Amino acid sequence: MVLERLRDAIIDGVFKPGDRLVERVLCEQLGVSRTVVRETLRYLDAEGLVEHLPNRGPIVARMDWDDARQIYDIRLKLETAAAEACARNMTPDLERRLREALVDLEAAAAKETPGALFKATTRFYALIFEGAGHNIAWEVVQRLNGRISRLRVMTLTSENRKVSGPTHMRNICEAIAARDPEAALAAVEAHLTDATSIAQKLLAGDKDKS
């Protein structure tokens, strides 16, 4: 519970990149011991949401374009392959669950709550990888989820895009539900190309301000 609350606070922007995470303050805010806080920070460090600096202690991890570019390269390979395979393996039950996940995703996007949007998007993608039978690939994605969460919320909620994030998700859903592997691949590529471009511009802007 503590891990989820602190993770959500970072994803929602309560704690900004570079902010110090003071153990004493976190203990008071979360109502737990310092041991629990330290263990939670170690988990978030492993997820890429927190980093420990010498003489400063834990801070909210910063994201730079080089890290983001590598993550998008990995996502492109894994997600296009998963979408293609999921489209080939589509069943009525999987289609129903995927459409339900899309409805939840669109509702979270409409409410503009980053944490809820990230969770809904993660559930949507989990179904795609499940349908593809790519469980090992999904384990890789989950290890990157901390970093992916920051990028996903940043780009899905950006106003500087020709096609909205939820619209891209709907395009992916429709292509997979239509049992069309080529269209599914193209929909994922379009989404990630758009997201990559936006992330590059946003992260370049953050670098210019620093």
C-alpha positions as CSV (number, residue, x, y, z in Angstrom):
1,M,0.0,0.0,0.0
2,V,2.8,2.4,0.9
3,L,4.7,1.5,-2.3
4,E,1.6,2.2,-4.4
5,R,0.9,5.5,-2.7
6,L,4.4,6.8,-3.1
7,R,4.6,5.5,-6.7
8,D,1.3,7.3,-7.5
9,A,2.5,10.5,-5.9
10,I,5.5,10.5,-8.2
11,I,3.5,9.6,-11.3
12,D,0.9,12.2,-10.5
13,G,3.5,14.9,-10.2
14,V,3.1,15.5,-6.4
15,F,6.9,14.9,-6.3
16,K,8.7,16.4,-9.2
17,P,11.9,15.1,-10.9
18,G,14.9,16.2,-8.8
19,D,12.8,16.6,-5.6
20,R,14.4,15.3,-2.4
21,L,12.5,12.5,-0.7
22,V,13.2,13.1,3.0
23,E,12.6,9.9,5.0
24,R,11.4,11.7,8.1
25,V,8.8,13.7,6.2
26,L,7.7,10.6,4.3
27,C,7.3,8.7,7.6
28,E,5.0,11.4,8.9
29,Q,3.0,11.7,5.6
30,L,2.6,7.9,5.2
31,G,2.2,7.0,8.8
32,V,4.8,4.2,8.7
33,S,8.3,3.5,10.1
34,R,11.6,4.6,8.6
35,T,12.3,0.9,7.8
36,V,9.2,0.7,5.6
37,V,10.0,4.0,3.9
38,R,13.6,2.9,3.1
39,E,12.4,-0.4,1.7
40,T,9.8,1.4,-0.4
41,L,12.5,3.7,-1.8
42,R,14.6,0.8,-2.7
43,Y,11.8,-0.7,-4.7
44,L,11.2,2.6,-6.5
45,D,14.9,2.9,-7.2
46,A,14.8,-0.5,-8.9
47,E,11.8,0.7,-11.0
48,G,13.7,3.8,-12.1
49,L,11.4,6.3,-10.3
50,V,13.9,7.2,-7.5
51,E,17.7,7.6,-7.5
52,H,20.1,7.9,-4.6
53,L,22.7,10.7,-4.9
54,P,25.8,10.9,-2.7
55,N,25.5,13.4,0.2
56,R,21.9,14.1,-0.9
57,G,20.0,10.9,-0.4
58,P,17.0,9.8,-2.5
59,I,15.5,12.1,-5.1
60,V,12.8,11.6,-7.7
61,A,14.7,10.3,-10.7
62,R,15.1,12.6,-13.7
63,M,14.4,11.4,-17.2
64,D,16.6,12.4,-20.1
65,W,16.1,11.9,-23.8
66,D,18.8,9.2,-24.2
67,D,17.0,7.0,-21.6
68,A,13.6,7.7,-23.2
69,R,14.9,6.9,-26.7
70,Q,16.1,3.5,-25.5
71,I,12.9,2.7,-23.8
72,Y,10.9,3.6,-26.9
73,D,13.2,1.4,-29.0
74,I,12.5,-1.5,-26.7
75,R,8.7,-0.8,-26.6
76,L,8.5,-0.6,-30.4
77,K,10.0,-4.1,-30.8
78,L,8.0,-5.7,-28.0
79,E,4.6,-4.0,-28.5
80,T,4.4,-4.4,-32.2
81,A,5.2,-8.1,-32.0
82,A,2.6,-8.5,-29.2
83,A,-0.1,-6.6,-31.1
84,E,0.5,-8.7,-34.2
85,A,0.3,-12.0,-32.2
86,C,-2.7,-10.9,-30.2
87,A,-4.6,-10.1,-33.4
88,R,-3.9,-13.6,-34.7
89,N,-4.9,-15.2,-31.4
90,M,-8.0,-13.0,-30.8
91,T,-11.0,-14.7,-29.2
92,P,-14.5,-13.3,-28.3
93,D,-13.6,-13.3,-24.6
94,L,-10.3,-11.5,-25.1
95,E,-12.0,-8.9,-27.4
96,R,-14.6,-8.3,-24.7
97,R,-11.9,-7.8,-22.0
98,L,-9.8,-5.6,-24.3
99,R,-12.8,-3.3,-25.1
100,E,-13.6,-3.1,-21.4
101,A,-10.0,-2.1,-20.6
102,L,-10.2,0.6,-23.3
103,V,-13.4,2.0,-21.8
104,D,-11.6,2.3,-18.4
105,L,-8.6,3.9,-20.1
106,E,-10.8,6.5,-21.8
107,A,-12.6,7.2,-18.6
108,A,-9.3,7.8,-16.7
109,A,-8.1,10.0,-19.5
110,A,-11.3,12.1,-19.3
111,K,-10.8,12.6,-15.6
112,E,-7.2,13.7,-16.2
113,T,-5.8,11.6,-13.3
114,P,-2.3,10.5,-14.3
115,G,-2.0,7.7,-11.8
116,A,-5.4,6.1,-12.8
117,L,-4.5,6.6,-16.5
118,F,-1.2,4.8,-16.1
119,K,-2.9,1.9,-14.4
120,A,-5.7,1.6,-16.9
121,T,-3.1,1.8,-19.8
122,T,-1.0,-0.9,-18.1
123,R,-4.1,-3.2,-17.8
124,F,-4.8,-2.6,-21.5
125,Y,-1.3,-3.6,-22.6
126,A,-1.3,-6.5,-20.2
127,L,-4.2,-8.0,-22.1
128,I,-2.4,-7.5,-25.4
129,F,0.7,-9.4,-24.2
130,E,-1.5,-12.0,-22.6
131,G,-3.4,-12.6,-25.8
132,A,-0.1,-12.7,-27.7
133,G,1.2,-15.3,-25.3
134,H,4.3,-13.1,-24.8
135,N,4.7,-13.6,-21.0
136,I,8.5,-13.2,-20.9
137,A,8.2,-10.0,-23.0
138,W,5.6,-8.7,-20.5
139,E,8.0,-9.3,-17.6
140,V,10.6,-7.2,-19.4
141,V,8.0,-4.4,-19.9
142,Q,7.1,-4.6,-16.2
143,R,10.7,-4.1,-15.1
144,L,10.6,-0.9,-17.2
145,N,7.2,0.2,-15.9
146,G,8.5,2.9,-13.6
147,R,10.2,4.7,-16.4
148,I,7.5,3.9,-18.9
149,S,4.9,5.3,-16.5
150,R,6.6,8.7,-16.5
151,L,6.8,8.8,-20.3
152,R,3.3,7.4,-20.8
153,V,1.6,9.9,-18.6
154,M,3.7,12.7,-20.2
155,T,2.8,11.8,-23.7
156,L,-0.8,10.5,-23.3
157,T,-1.9,13.8,-21.6
158,S,0.0,16.1,-23.9
159,E,-2.0,18.6,-25.9
160,N,0.7,18.9,-28.5
161,R,-0.3,15.9,-30.6
162,K,-2.4,15.5,-33.8
163,V,-4.0,12.3,-32.5
164,S,-4.8,12.0,-28.8
165,G,-3.4,9.2,-26.8
166,P,-6.7,7.5,-26.1
167,T,-7.5,7.7,-29.8
168,H,-4.3,5.8,-30.6
169,M,-5.3,3.2,-28.0
170,R,-8.7,2.9,-29.6
171,N,-7.1,2.4,-33.0
172,I,-4.9,-0.3,-31.6
173,C,-7.9,-2.0,-30.0
174,E,-9.9,-1.9,-33.2
175,A,-7.1,-3.3,-35.3
176,I,-6.5,-6.2,-32.9
177,A,-10.2,-6.9,-32.5
178,A,-10.5,-7.0,-36.3
179,R,-8.0,-9.9,-36.3
180,D,-5.7,-7.8,-38.6
181,P,-2.0,-8.2,-37.6
182,E,-0.7,-5.7,-40.1
183,A,-3.2,-3.0,-39.0
184,A,-2.3,-3.8,-35.4
185,L,1.4,-3.4,-36.1
186,A,0.7,-0.1,-38.0
187,A,-1.5,1.3,-35.1
188,V,1.2,0.6,-32.5
189,E,3.9,2.1,-34.7
190,A,1.8,5.2,-35.3
191,H,1.2,5.6,-31.5
192,L,4.8,5.1,-30.5
193,T,6.2,7.3,-33.3
194,D,3.9,10.1,-32.1
195,A,4.8,9.5,-28.4
196,T,8.5,9.4,-29.2
197,S,8.3,12.8,-31.0
198,I,6.4,14.4,-28.2
199,A,8.7,13.0,-25.5
200,Q,11.8,14.2,-27.4
201,K,10.4,17.8,-27.5
202,L,9.3,17.8,-23.9
203,L,12.5,16.4,-22.5
204,A,14.6,18.8,-24.7
205,G,12.5,21.6,-23.2
206,D,13.3,20.4,-19.7
207,K,17.0,20.2,-20.5
208,D,16.9,23.8,-21.8
209,K,15.3,25.0,-18.5
210,S,17.9,23.3,-16.3
